[in-house]
Each structure stands twice: as structure tokens, then as C-alpha cells.
Amino acid sequence: MDVLLAVRLFILFMLSSSGLAAESLSGYRLGSGDLIQIQVFDEEGLSMEVRLSDAATVSYPFLGEVRVAGNTVSQLEAQIVSGLKGDYLVDPKVNVAVVEYRPFYINGEVKAPGGYAFQPGLTLRKAVALAGGFTERASKTKMNLLADDVVDGQQRQVGIDEPLKPGDIITVKQSFF
């Protein structure tokens, strides 16, 4: 009986934490490197899966080049619906989903610096684990983040439990002691 209760609580926790991750990404802005899926129901010729290029545009049937960079998933859906409605379809039902987020990057005093696949709910602690952990010289308090969505290019110091977003660049500094 106690095991069953523990399993139920674990499942409830997992569902609620994944909901928080999805909620925090609802305002996610699409950018180059994201793999997205566009589905127009009952119109297979208008459905596609595409990785966004450096220009973050999509060559879409009937609409030409559609600028995707900076849009949320719901904004892109509305843009496609608006373009297809009337001349091409009476009432298009469009769904856009992020299949794979653009990577985040971690460098400095980690064992395996590089780019890694982003996963919802990612924190700096998890990113360090993906990169093989800290080196012997790593400072566990001096870590900088260059957020992908920051225009001025300014890094800021962050803590180990900082949530990350796709495209972020983390630098783990060296400790002097």
C-alpha cells in the first residue's frame, strides 16, 4: 500500500514538473537551429518538418518565405492561418510544434565543453552534468550566462540552479583556490 502511494506521488510530481516546464516555454521565441513541425489538418501537402536556418525563415507553400525568428509557436500558427485563409482554405486548422530546440553551449571549466541538446526544465546544474561535471579548477560560484535573447550581449553571473533556455551560452570560470 505504501509503495502504491509513493508511485502515485512520484507520477503526480513528474506530471506537475513537466507542466511547469511547458508553461515556462509557452512564451518561447523561435530562432535559428530549432526544428519545428507545421501541420495543417487534412492538407498533407501543407504539412512539413523543417530546421530553421540562420535567417530563421521557412519557405512555405502559397506563402513564400515566412519569417519565423522571434515568433512564439502560437504567433506562427496565427500567421500561417491568416495567410492560408480565404484564397487557399476556408477554415485552416494549423498546429505548430517545436520538435527539437536549438542547442545551448557550455564552456570553461567543465570536462566536456560544447553544444548540447536543450531539454525543457534544464538548469545550469543539469548542464554541467551533461558536460561531464566540473574540472578540478572550476569555480562553483563564478559562472556567467550570455542569454540568447539578450540584445546588448552582456553576460551576467548566475547561480547553479539558474534555469536555461535554448541558445544560452554558459561560461564556468576558474577558481583561484
Protein Blocks (a to p, Z undefined) as FASTA:
>chain_A
ZZmmmmmmmmmmmmmmmmmmmmmmmmpccdehiacddddehilklgccddddfkopacde
hklpadfehpafklmmmmmmmmmgojlmmbdcdddddfbdcddddehjdfbgcdddddeh
iafklmmmmnopaafklcfkbccdddfklmnlpacdddfklccdehiacdddddfZZ
